[in-house]
């Protein structure tokens, strides 16, 4: 199955801001906010690892 959304679409739709940052108790993760390989599975893994680290830091405060 192909994705109908081009890479980077989430960033355009969200309209700027601190993407990839913890928002209260919510952590966003998507390949579109990866610093490298945006729009690819490698970017999704990078973004997921960053979100997991954010949640772990938040949980141990």
Secondary structure, DSSP 4 states (H G I P E B T S, - for coil): ---SSPTTHHHHHHTSS-TTS-BTTB----GGG-SSSTTSHHHHHHHHHHHHHHHHHHHT-
